[in-house]
């Protein structure tokens, strides 16, 4: 019986070692994939920023002054973003001092 247990023990350790090696490969592959995606993302954002710069007219510099139309647009945007908080019912005074729920700690 003992030799059978030793063989099973060795086989199980071999399988566990293979699992660890495969997990290491998977982690390395995922790390490489994440790095490639990050590089692609930075490349894409650089291409987009270059495209935006090319679309802007060169004779006009972007103005820092806000025109009345821009103010109206900004106001409309902020109104859309703001939502009113739901109304809450008034607190009942009996809930404030409920001694049954008081936490007693030593």
N, C-alpha and C positions, 0 to 999 in steps of 0.2 A: 504494500500500500504506500509506503514511503517513497519509493522511486516514482510512482505515478504522481504523487503530490509535488515532487521536485520538478518533474517534467512540466506539469501544469503551471507551476510557479515561474519557471523559465519562459514558457510560452507567453504567459500573461505579461511578464516584464518586457519581453520583446515587442509585444503589441503596444504596450504603453510607450515604449521608446519610439516606435514608429509614429504613434499619435503625436508625441511631442515634436518630432521632426517635421511632420506635416503641418502642425499648427504654426511652427516657426516660419515655414515657407509661406503659408497663407498670410501671416502677419507682415512679412517682408513684401509680398506682392501687393497687399493693401496699402502699405506705406508708399511704395513706388507709384501706385495708382493715384493716391492722394497728392503726391508731389507733382505728378504730371498734370492733374486737374488744376492744381494751384497755378502752375506755370501757364497753362492754357487760359485760365481766368485772367491772369495779369496781362497776357498778350491781348486778349479780347478787349479788356478795358482800355488798354493803350490804343488799340485800333479805333474803338468807339470815340475816345477823346480826340484823336486826330481827325476823325470824320466830323465831329462837332466843330472843331476849330476851322476846318475847311469850309463848312457851311456858313459860318458867320462872315458877314461882309467885312472886308479889310479896311475900308474907308471909315466905317463907323466903329468907334470904340464902345464897349458896353457902358451905358450910363449908370451912375450910381444913384441918380435922382429918380424918385418914384413919381410917376405922373398920376393925375386924378383917376384915369382909367385903371391903372395898376392897383391903386388903393381900393377901388371898388371890387376888383377881381380878388384881391387878398382878403377883403372883408367877407366876400361870398364864400371863399374857400374855408376860412376859419369858422364861419357859421355852419358849414356843412360838416366840418370835423367835430364840432362841439355837439354833444348830445345832452339833453337834460337828464339829470339824475332822477330815478324814480322816487315818487313821494313815499315817505315812510309813515306808517300810522303812529300816533302819539304813544309814548310809553305809559304803561299803566303803573301807578305808584306801588301797587302790591308786588310787582316784579322786582323793584329796585332792592328792597330789603327782605329777600326771601332767605330766612335763616336755615331752611332745610338743605339748601345747596351750599352752605358755607363750608369751606375747606379747612379742616383742622389738621395741622401738621405739628410734629414734635421737633 
